């Protein structure tokens, strides 16, 4: 998969920061680490697809696992509620959804 992870990560962080407003200083480092993992997992899935070692359903499950892990990590931050965390993750994924799905060959994994 040929994407600029740093550029996508920047967009994801900007989108997530809006929903987490007052908690962003505490949440930023966690969000950056989790979103980077999500992008790296997308790269891994792309490689598995190129090698014909994964199905679209398996790829979707892996991305769901990473998304759930990101949610769990962000929920450990005191003061963040599930709705705020979910909104931040959804905003971040909206930034990269088309890029990742296209780069993986049209699969809808996000």
BAKOLBA-898260 format. One line per field, with one value per atom (N, C-alpha, C): residue number from 1; residue in one letter; x, y, z. Coordinates in nm, 2 decimals, decimal comma. Layout:
<pts>
guro	[NUM|...]
nufi	[A|...]
px	[X|...]
py	[Y|...]
pz	[Z|...]
</pts>
This chain:
<pts>
guro	[1|1|1|2|2|2|3|3|3|4|4|4|5|5|5|6|6|6|7|7|7|8|8|8|9|9|9|10|10|10|11|11|11|12|12|12|13|13|13|14|14|14|15|15|15|16|16|16|17|17|17|18|18|18|19|19|19|20|20|20|21|21|21|22|22|22|23|23|23|24|24|24|25|25|25|26|26|26|27|27|27|28|28|28|29|29|29|30|30|30|31|31|31|32|32|32|33|33|33|34|34|34|35|35|35|36|36|36|37|37|37|38|38|38|39|39|39|40|40|40|41|41|41|42|42|42|43|43|43|44|44|44|45|45|45|46|46|46|47|47|47|48|48|48|49|49|49|50|50|50|51|51|51|52|52|52|53|53|53|54|54|54|55|55|55|56|56|56|57|57|57|58|58|58|59|59|59|60|60|60|61|61|61|62|62|62|63|63|63|64|64|64|65|65|65|66|66|66|67|67|67|68|68|68|69|69|69|70|70|70|71|71|71|72|72|72|73|73|73|74|74|74|75|75|75|76|76|76|77|77|77|78|78|78|79|79|79|80|80|80|81|81|81|82|82|82|83|83|83|84|84|84|85|85|85|86|86|86|87|87|87|88|88|88|89|89|89|90|90|90|91|91|91|92|92|92|93|93|93|94|94|94|95|95|95|96|96|96|97|97|97|98|98|98|99|99|99|100|100|100|101|101|101|102|102|102|103|103|103|104|104|104|105|105|105|106|106|106|107|107|107|108|108|108|109|109|109|110|110|110]
nufi	[X|X|X|X|X|X|X|X|X|X|X|X|X|X|X|X|X|X|X|X|X|X|X|X|X|X|X|X|X|X|X|X|X|X|X|X|X|X|X|X|X|X|X|X|X|X|X|X|X|X|X|X|X|X|X|X|X|X|X|X|X|X|X|X|X|X|X|X|X|X|X|X|X|X|X|X|X|X|X|X|X|X|X|X|X|X|X|X|X|X|X|X|X|X|X|X|X|X|X|X|X|X|X|X|X|X|X|X|X|X|X|X|X|X|X|X|X|X|X|X|X|X|X|X|X|X|X|X|X|X|X|X|X|X|X|X|X|X|X|X|X|X|X|X|X|X|X|X|X|X|X|X|X|X|X|X|X|X|X|X|X|X|X|X|X|X|X|X|X|X|X|X|X|X|X|X|X|X|X|X|X|X|X|X|X|X|X|X|X|X|X|X|X|X|X|X|X|X|X|X|X|X|X|X|X|X|X|X|X|X|X|X|X|X|X|X|X|X|X|X|X|X|X|X|X|X|X|X|X|X|X|X|X|X|X|X|X|X|X|X|X|X|X|X|X|X|X|X|X|X|X|X|X|X|X|X|X|X|X|X|X|X|X|X|X|X|X|X|X|X|X|X|X|X|X|X|X|X|X|X|X|X|X|X|X|X|X|X|X|X|X|X|X|X|X|X|X|X|X|X|X|X|X|X|X|X|X|X|X|X|X|X|X|X|X|X|X|X|X|X|X|X|X|X|X|X|X|X|X|X]
px	[0,09|0,00|0,09|0,07|0,15|0,07|0,08|0,02|0,12|0,10|0,18|0,13|0,18|0,13|0,13|0,24|0,25|0,15|0,12|0,02|-0,12|-0,15|-0,28|-0,30|-0,19|-0,19|-0,22|-0,16|-0,18|-0,33|-0,39|-0,53|-0,62|-0,58|-0,66|-0,66|-0,54|-0,52|-0,60|-0,59|-0,67|-0,82|-0,87|-1,01|-1,05|-0,97|-1,00|-0,99|-0,90|-0,89|-1,01|-1,09|-1,21|-1,31|-1,33|-1,42|-1,38|-1,25|-1,19|-1,15|-1,17|-1,14|-1,06|-1,12|-1,05|-0,96|-0,99|-0,91|-0,79|-0,79|-0,69|-0,54|-0,50|-0,36|-0,33|-0,42|-0,40|-0,41|-0,51|-0,54|-0,45|-0,38|-0,31|-0,21|-0,12|-0,02|-0,08|-0,19|-0,25|-0,31|-0,38|-0,45|-0,35|-0,24|-0,13|-0,08|-0,05|0,00|-0,10|-0,23|-0,33|-0,36|-0,37|-0,40|-0,28|-0,16|-0,05|-0,06|-0,10|-0,12|-0,22|-0,33|-0,44|-0,38|-0,31|-0,25|-0,15|-0,07|0,02|-0,05|-0,16|-0,24|-0,30|-0,34|-0,39|-0,28|-0,16|-0,05|-0,03|-0,03|-0,01|-0,12|-0,24|-0,36|-0,34|-0,29|-0,26|-0,16|-0,06|0,05|-0,01|-0,09|-0,16|-0,25|-0,32|-0,40|-0,32|-0,21|-0,13|-0,07|-0,05|0,00|-0,11|-0,23|-0,35|-0,36|-0,33|-0,33|-0,45|-0,54|-0,64|-0,77|-0,88|-1,01|-1,05|-1,15|-1,20|-1,27|-1,34|-1,40|-1,29|-1,19|-1,08|-1,01|-1,00|-0,94|-1,03|-1,15|-1,25|-1,24|-1,24|-1,23|-1,10|-0,99|-0,86|-0,87|-0,93|-0,95|-1,04|-1,15|-1,24|-1,17|-1,08|-1,00|-0,92|-0,85|-0,76|-0,85|-0,96|-1,05|-1,09|-1,13|-1,18|-1,06|-0,94|-0,83|-0,80|-0,82|-0,80|-0,91|-1,03|-1,14|-1,10|-1,06|-1,03|-0,92|-0,82|-0,70|-0,75|-0,83|-0,87|-0,97|-1,04|-1,14|-1,07|-0,94|-0,86|-0,83|-0,85|-0,81|-0,93|-0,90|-1,00|-1,07|-1,20|-1,29|-1,34|-1,29|-1,34|-1,45|-1,56|-1,67|-1,68|-1,76|-1,77|-1,81|-1,91|-1,96|-1,85|-1,77|-1,67|-1,56|-1,52|-1,42|-1,46|-1,59|-1,64|-1,65|-1,69|-1,70|-1,56|-1,46|-1,32|-1,27|-1,29|-1,24|-1,31|-1,44|-1,52|-1,47|-1,44|-1,39|-1,25|-1,17|-1,04|-1,04|-1,13|-1,14|-1,20|-1,29|-1,35|-1,25|-1,14|-1,03|-0,96|-0,94|-0,86|-0,94|-1,06|-1,14|-1,12|-1,15|-1,14|-1,00|-0,90|-0,76|-0,72|-0,76|-0,72|-0,79|-0,93|-1,00|-0,96|-0,93|-0,88|-0,74|-0,65|-0,52|-0,51|-0,61|-0,62|-0,69|-0,72|-0,78|-0,93|-0,99|-1,13|-1,21|-1,14|-1,21|-1,26|-1,37|-1,43|-1,40|-1,28|-1,24|-1,26|-1,29|-1,32|-1,46]
py	[-0,12|0,00|0,12|0,21|0,33|0,45|0,47|0,59|0,66|0,79|0,87|0,86|0,77|0,75|0,88|0,95|1,07|1,18|1,19|1,28|1,24|1,11|1,06|1,07|1,04|1,05|1,19|1,29|1,43|1,46|1,42|1,45|1,38|1,26|1,19|1,26|1,31|1,38|1,51|1,58|1,70|1,68|1,58|1,54|1,50|1,42|1,37|1,48|1,58|1,68|1,77|1,78|1,86|1,80|1,67|1,61|1,59|1,60|1,58|1,71|1,82|1,95|1,96|1,98|2,01|1,90|1,78|1,66|1,63|1,71|1,68|1,68|1,77|1,76|1,63|1,57|1,44|1,32|1,34|1,23|1,22|1,33|1,34|1,23|1,21|1,10|0,96|0,94|0,81|0,79|0,90|0,89|0,87|0,95|0,93|0,79|0,73|0,59|0,50|0,51|0,42|0,44|0,56|0,58|0,53|0,55|0,49|0,34|0,28|0,13|0,09|0,17|0,14|0,16|0,26|0,28|0,17|0,13|0,02|-0,12|-0,14|-0,26|-0,26|-0,14|-0,13|-0,17|-0,12|-0,16|-0,31|-0,37|-0,51|-0,59|-0,54|-0,61|-0,60|-0,48|-0,47|-0,57|-0,59|-0,69|-0,83|-0,86|-0,99|-1,01|-0,91|-0,92|-0,94|-0,86|-0,88|-1,02|-1,08|-1,22|-1,33|-1,28|-1,37|-1,45|-1,39|-1,46|-1,42|-1,33|-1,28|-1,25|-1,27|-1,24|-1,10|-1,04|-0,91|-0,92|-1,03|-1,04|-1,05|-1,12|-1,13|-0,99|-0,92|-0,79|-0,69|-0,70|-0,62|-0,65|-0,78|-0,82|-0,76|-0,77|-0,71|-0,56|-0,49|-0,35|-0,32|-0,40|-0,38|-0,40|-0,50|-0,53|-0,41|-0,35|-0,23|-0,11|-0,10|0,01|0,00|-0,12|-0,15|-0,13|-0,17|-0,15|0,00|0,08|0,23|0,29|0,24|0,29|0,25|0,13|0,09|0,18|0,20|0,29|0,43|0,49|0,62|0,63|0,53|0,53|0,52|0,49|0,49|0,63|0,72|0,86|0,92|0,96|1,01|1,13|1,13|1,24|1,21|1,11|1,09|0,98|1,02|0,92|0,85|0,75|0,66|0,74|0,83|0,91|1,00|1,06|1,15|1,07|0,96|0,87|0,82|0,77|0,71|0,82|0,94|1,05|1,09|1,09|1,12|1,02|0,89|0,78|0,78|0,80|0,81|0,93|1,04|1,16|1,13|1,06|1,03|0,93|0,83|0,73|0,79|0,88|0,94|1,01|1,06|1,13|1,03|0,91|0,81|0,70|0,69|0,58|0,55|0,65|0,64|0,60|0,67|0,64|0,50|0,45|0,31|0,21|0,23|0,13|0,13|0,24|0,24|0,18|0,21|0,15|0,00|-0,05|-0,20|-0,26|-0,19|-0,25|-0,25|-0,15|-0,14|-0,21|-0,29|-0,35|-0,24|-0,27|-0,18|-0,23|-0,20|-0,25|-0,15|-0,03|0,08|0,13]
pz	[0,00|0,00|0,00|-0,09|-0,11|-0,05|0,08|0,14|0,22|0,25|0,33|0,48|0,56|0,69|0,77|0,77|0,85|0,81|0,68|0,63|0,68|0,66|0,71|0,86|0,93|1,08|1,12|1,06|1,09|1,07|0,96|0,94|1,04|1,08|1,18|1,31|1,35|1,48|1,48|1,37|1,36|1,38|1,31|1,32|1,46|1,52|1,66|1,76|1,74|1,84|1,86|1,75|1,76|1,86|1,86|1,95|2,09|2,11|2,24|2,31|2,25|2,29|2,42|2,53|2,66|2,70|2,66|2,70|2,60|2,49|2,39|2,44|2,52|2,57|2,64|2,71|2,77|2,67|2,57|2,48|2,36|2,32|2,20|2,18|2,28|2,27|2,25|2,32|2,31|2,17|2,13|2,00|1,89|1,90|1,79|1,78|1,90|1,90|1,84|1,88|1,84|1,69|1,64|1,50|1,41|1,46|1,39|1,38|1,48|1,48|1,38|1,37|1,28|1,13|1,11|0,97|0,94|1,03|1,01|0,99|1,06|1,04|0,89|0,85|0,71|0,61|0,63|0,55|0,55|0,67|0,68|0,61|0,62|0,55|0,40|0,35|0,21|0,16|0,24|0,20|0,20|0,30|0,30|0,18|0,14|0,03|-0,10|-0,11|-0,23|-0,24|-0,12|-0,12|-0,12|-0,13|-0,14|-0,01|0,11|0,23|0,33|0,27|0,36|0,27|0,34|0,27|0,32|0,24|0,28|0,42|0,45|0,58|0,69|0,67|0,77|0,79|0,68|0,69|0,77|0,74|0,82|0,97|1,00|1,14|1,21|1,13|1,19|1,21|1,12|1,14|1,25|1,27|1,38|1,51|1,52|1,64|1,67|1,57|1,60|1,64|1,58|1,62|1,76|1,80|1,94|2,04|2,00|2,09|2,11|2,00|2,01|2,10|2,09|2,18|2,32|2,35|2,49|2,55|2,47|2,52|2,55|2,46|2,48|2,60|2,62|2,74|2,87|2,87|3,00|3,05|2,96|3,00|3,08|3,20|3,29|3,23|3,24|3,19|3,05|2,98|2,84|2,85|2,79|2,78|2,65|2,65|2,53|2,40|2,42|2,31|2,25|2,34|2,29|2,22|2,27|2,22|2,08|2,08|1,95|1,84|1,88|1,78|1,73|1,82|1,78|1,68|1,72|1,63|1,50|1,50|1,37|1,29|1,35|1,27|1,21|1,29|1,24|1,12|1,14|1,03|0,90|0,92|0,80|0,72|0,78|0,71|0,62|0,66|0,59|0,52|0,54|0,49|0,34|0,26|0,12|0,07|0,13|0,09|0,12|0,24|0,28|0,20|0,19|0,11|-0,04|-0,09|-0,23|-0,24|-0,15|-0,15|-0,13|-0,07|-0,05|-0,16|-0,27|-0,38|-0,38|-0,32|-0,32|-0,22|-0,13|-0,02|0,07|0,14|0,23|0,37|0,42|0,55|0,66|0,63|0,73|0,71]
</pts>
